[in-house]
């Protein structure tokens, strides 16, 4: 059996009004989450230590990457 280990990260990321919907994408080593009330989608790429976020027009309750590298949400 393979044993995985995790190390906590101390990151200076923007605060969310209502942070929810966390999703780990192992294919890109990225962490996705939402600011539902703030209407933003966030992504943190652990391989290059980069945070990106996108503003959306409505409150989104989940997000996940598709195989073709696009993103689905609702």
C-alpha positions in Angstrom: 0.0 0.0 0.0 1.3 3.4 -0.9 1.6 6.0 1.9 1.0 9.6 1.1 2.1 12.5 3.2 0.9 16.1 3.3 2.6 19.3 4.5 0.5 22.3 5.6 1.0 25.4 3.5 1.2 28.9 5.0 -0.2 31.0 2.1 -1.2 34.6 1.8 -4.4 34.2 -0.1 -7.4 36.6 -0.3 -10.1 36.1 2.3 -13.4 34.7 1.2 -16.9 36.0 2.2 -18.1 32.4 2.1 -15.4 29.9 1.2 -16.8 26.4 0.2 -16.6 23.7 -2.4 -13.0 22.7 -2.1 -11.7 20.3 -4.8 -8.3 18.7 -5.2 -7.3 18.0 -8.9 -4.4 15.5 -8.8 -3.8 15.7 -12.5 -2.7 19.4 -12.2 -1.7 19.3 -8.5 -4.2 22.2 -8.0 -6.6 23.1 -5.3 -9.9 24.7 -6.3 -12.4 26.5 -4.1 -15.2 29.0 -4.2 -16.2 32.2 -2.6 -19.9 31.7 -3.0 -21.0 35.1 -1.7 -18.1 36.9 -3.3 -18.9 35.3 -6.7 -15.3 34.1 -7.3 -13.7 30.8 -8.3 -10.2 30.3 -6.9 -7.4 27.9 -8.0 -4.0 27.4 -6.3 -1.4 25.5 -8.4 1.0 23.8 -5.9 3.6 23.1 -8.6 4.2 26.7 -9.5 2.9 28.3 -6.2 0.4 30.4 -8.1 -3.1 31.6 -7.1 -5.6 32.7 -9.7 -9.2 33.7 -9.3 -12.1 34.5 -11.6 -15.2 36.6 -11.0 -18.5 34.9 -12.0 -21.9 36.5 -12.5 -23.8 34.4 -10.0 -23.3 32.5 -6.8 -21.6 29.2 -7.7 -21.9 26.2 -5.3 -19.4 23.8 -6.9 -16.6 23.7 -9.5 -14.5 20.9 -11.0 -12.1 20.7 -13.9 -13.0 18.7 -17.0 -10.7 16.4 -18.9 -10.3 19.0 -21.7 -9.0 21.6 -19.1 -12.2 23.6 -19.1 -14.1 24.1 -15.9 -17.7 23.2 -15.0 -19.7 24.9 -12.2 -23.2 25.4 -10.9 
